[in-house]
Amino acid sequence: MGGSGIDLFGKFNEGKVREVLSRCANCGRFVVMGPPRSGKSFFIENYLRGSLGNNVTIDEHTLGIHTATKTVGGLGLRKRVMRLLKRMMPWIRKLVDEVGVEVEEAHRTHPSTPRQHP
């Protein structure tokens, strides 16, 4: 791992890089998407950039909640995003449990981390 910072999800990230390399053997472009402060840049700089090679363009896109009132399927965009985030919570808990991240360690390196699991 190059770059800087503490990686609480090292084994998880290494597994994701292996998955990317197996699926994207001849890709010319790779896109990383996620919410703000989710580790996209860290993952790109510390794992992807050296693994994918110089001929691959890596794009990074930040997802966020738009405050527009546009509705899809009867729900506003904000409500749809919140519903999606609630459905993701079991996966996030499973990820934390699988990689063995201690809540206190997460709080030490990222002070905004809640001290209790929701």
Secondary structure as UniProt FT lines:
FT   TURN            8..9
FT   HELIX           10..23
FT   TURN            25..26
FT   STRAND          29..34
FT   TURN            36..37
FT   HELIX           40..43
FT   HELIX           44..48
FT   HELIX           49..52
FT   TURN            54..55
FT   STRAND          57..62
FT   STRAND          71..72
FT   TURN            73..74
FT   STRAND          75..76
FT   HELIX           77..99
FT   HELIX           103..109
FT   TURN            111..112
//
